[in-house]
Structure formats: C-alpha cells, structure tokens
Amino acid sequence: MSDEDDFDISGFTPRVAASRDPALPKVEPSRYVQHLTQAWINERAAPDVLQYEQASVDGLLLSKIGDQMSVIDELDSGNDTSMIISILYQTELERVKFVLRSYLRTRISKIEKHCEFILADPASKRRLSRAEIMYAENYSRATRQHFHSSFLASLPSSLQGQDDTVFNRKLNMISQPKLDEAVFCRIVEDIGDFQLDE
Amino acid sequence: MALPRHLKSGLTPLEIEFLAENEPIEISAAIDTQQDLEFLGGTVSSLRPLQVNQVPLWMAISLKKKHKCNIVVPKWMTLESLQRALKDEQEQERFSALPYHYMETAQILLENACDDIPSADSVRTLLKDLREARQSKARKGVGALGLTYIQMDNIGLMEINEIRPFFTKAFYEIQQLKPAGPGNDLYGGAHGGFDGTASIGSGSVLGLDLTQGSRNF
C-alpha cells in the first residue's frame, strides 16, 4: 500500500506547480502539516480534483519525513524518557503519513472516476501533478484497451465508441464531476457584508 | 480501488475524531523531557513535572495511557459551563457557543481520561442532553433551506457531517425544482419542459430522482 504511494510521488522535483500557478499562496514551513490536512479535508469533500499541493507535499513534507525518521533512529532507546519521546515522534509521523496517503488516494480515485474528462479538460489537467497525469494517461489507455478486447471488438463498429454523446452533448459517456452540488463552508474571517450569487 | 466505497461520501466519524485529536489541550506532565519536542507539525516546548503545557490532544491521550500526565479539562467542558450552555441551547434559537470539535473532544476525554474530569457522570449526561437539543435544531434547519444558502453559526464538524448527506441532497432537489431557465434544462430539446412541469405536485421529487439516476448512463 505505502509502496505504491511512495512510488507515485518520488523522483519528481518540486517547484513545477508553484510556477505554473502564480496565484498559489506560499505556505509557511511550520504550517505545512496543517496545510496538507486542510487540503485533505477539501479534497475529500469536493466533487472534482483540486489543485495538487505540490509545494507542501513534494517540496517539504517528504524530506521532513525522512529527517524525522533519522531523528527517531538516533534517540537513545535505553532511557525511559527517550522511549516515550520516540513513541510520540513515531505516532505523529504515522498520523502525517496517514493524511498524506489518504490525500493521494482520494485524488487517484477521482482521477480514475473522471479520467477521460480530466485528460480532455485543460483546467482540470493543470491541477494534477506530473505523476498523476502519467497515471491518468496509463489508466485511460489500459481501460480503453480492456473494454475493446473484452467485448467492444465483437460489436458493430458504430457502437464501439467510448466517448459518444447524444442529445446535443447533454448525455455523455464520459463521466463528469457534478459541480452544482451544495457544499458546507466554514467561515474563518469576518469580512463584512458579502452577497452570494444565486 | 484507490479509495474504499465507504470513504467516498465525505469524511467518516472516525476521521473527524482524528482531526479533533490535533486540537490543543492543557496537560500537567509527570515526566521531564529536558528538550523541546520537534514535531513535523510544530514544536512543543519541553514538558516538566507539575507545569502546565499545551500539547495536541493525541499526545495528551498517548501520555495519559502511560500514566505520564493529567489532563486539564477545557473550560467549556466543566459542569458549570455545560449547564449554562444547555440553558442557552434550550432558550435560544441559535446554537450555543461550543468549540468546533466539542463532540469529538468530549468523547475522547470521557473515554480516556475519565478520572481527570470532576463529576464525569453528570458531564456525560449534560453532553447527551446538549447533543439532543442541538440535533433537533439542526433538523429544523431543513425548513429554512432556500435557493441560495443557509447559515448555521457555532455548529460542530461532527454535526455538519451528520446532516451533510441529507442537506446537500435536499438542496440539490430544491435547485432542480426551480422553473427551468435556459441554463438549467438538463435535456435540451428532446425532453424539453420536463423539469419545469415537474415542479408541481408531490410526485415530482420521485420523477426527478429517476432522471438523476439515468443521467450518469
């Protein structure tokens, strides 16, 4: 389980998303765990894939996790207090890793669900990391091939399409995220009166 | 599957409890760490015996289980504050002011640090009463659902999560019942006017349900 996740995100240099989207707010180093946690909550509640948190995941968190693991290794295990500190460090490490894993898995599940849509839609595609784009492309190829070889090949060629639309594009084979659902927002700051659009 | 089915419809109660464990709480430790603790999520200054420190809840529970600390009960969770909150809750229409994670925090503390809570049994009963009063308020909120938004101050995350599936669904249906304009007609010419005419009568909700199911086809 963790091996897969590690594979997906390792070996990629950071900075890409930050330069691609200049509006991306800079995260203070001490806040990136909180930032990742919030990103995880948002990702879980949103119908479509959100902007990948490149800066906090690839740039900082992975190297920090490595550092923290060596700190734990160096703690003196003979000493009672060190033992407790070591347990606390490990607990926190596991908690952070859990959030990171769940974050990435949530994104992958959305990528699988709306794969064709995301690949065709530049705005969605921009929000993926490079590893995720690679994954989406491979996934798309694999499923198309599978559907074709398992049953589509024996149908008449007019029925073999996997991205047909009917009724003026109102009914579509490609599943899209439902963006018109209601959401809950938590207000963090009072900015005075604000009128919501309908 | 990348994400198990039961995790797909938002956060689970267990995950919300996990989030609540990041909240700070005061403890008086029984160990001397002699150093600041450098966590990934921030630094916790060194623990000393008989000194009150602020630490994340998960850390307090972890120490508590090893009998290495006593937890200082948060101010809102004392008998007097809860009695006041319950009175507020019953007298006023809005939700009384409790922390965002009050339900989870209380649950975790009652489970793991019962001996640190004075008159824990009464606290437990009060919390149960509070919860019931608030739950019925949240349900009444359905009546206030309109076309744009509904505002609920002081509601907790766990409470939001309880009403989320129903509220989002209900909100979506209300949106669908709006007379069909050029922008929200799902089927274009082929089924023209279906949404518009469906907005009258009690059978309409069912009718919309069916179309919604077949939309993913």
Contacts between the chains, C-beta under 8 A, distances in Angstrom:
chain1	res1	chain2	res2	distance
A	30	B	42	5.7
A	33	B	40	5.4
A	33	B	41	3.7
A	33	B	42	7.5
A	34	B	22	7.9
A	34	B	41	6.6
A	37	B	19	7.2
A	37	B	22	7.1
A	41	B	11	6.9
A	41	B	19	7.4
A	44	B	7	7.7
A	44	B	10	6.0
A	44	B	11	5.6
A	45	B	10	5.6
A	45	B	11	7.4
A	61	B	40	7.6
A	64	B	40	5.6
A	65	B	40	7.1
A	68	B	40	5.8
A	71	B	38	7.5
A	81	B	31	5.7
A	81	B	32	6.9
A	81	B	33	6.1
A	81	B	34	7.2
A	84	B	31	6.4
A	84	B	33	7.9
A	84	B	63	7.4
A	84	B	66	6.7
A	84	B	68	6.5
A	85	B	33	6.1
A	85	B	35	7.9
A	85	B	37	6.5
A	87	B	62	7.0
A	88	B	37	6.7
A	88	B	39	7.9
A	88	B	59	5.9
A	88	B	62	6.3
A	88	B	63	7.9
A	89	B	37	7.6
A	89	B	39	7.2
A	91	B	58	6.7
A	91	B	59	7.6
A	91	B	62	5.9
A	92	B	39	4.9
A	92	B	40	6.1
A	92	B	41	6.8
A	92	B	58	7.8
A	92	B	59	7.7
A	93	B	40	6.9
A	95	B	18	7.6
A	95	B	21	7.9
A	95	B	58	6.8
A	96	B	40	5.2
A	96	B	41	7.0
A	98	B	18	7.7
A	102	B	7	7.9
A	102	B	15	8.0
A	105	B	2	4.9
A	105	B	3	5.1
A	106	B	2	7.8
A	106	B	3	5.7
A	106	B	7	7.8
A	108	B	2	3.9
A	108	B	3	7.4
A	109	B	1	6.7
A	109	B	2	4.0
A	109	B	3	3.7
A	109	B	8	7.1
A	112	B	2	6.1
A	167	B	187	6.1
A	167	B	188	5.5
A	167	B	189	7.9
A	167	B	190	5.0
A	168	B	188	4.7
A	168	B	189	7.3
A	170	B	186	6.5
A	170	B	187	5.5
A	170	B	188	4.8
A	170	B	190	7.6
A	171	B	187	7.9
A	171	B	215	7.7
A	171	B	217	6.8
A	175	B	216	6.4
A	180	B	172	7.4
A	180	B	175	6.9
A	181	B	168	5.7
A	181	B	171	7.8
A	181	B	172	5.7
A	182	B	167	6.8
A	182	B	168	4.4
A	182	B	171	3.6
A	182	B	172	6.2
A	182	B	175	7.9
A	183	B	168	7.4
A	184	B	160	5.4
A	184	B	164	6.5
A	184	B	167	7.9
A	186	B	100	7.7
A	196	B	148	5.5
A	196	B	149	5.5
A	198	B	147	6.5
A	198	B	148	5.7
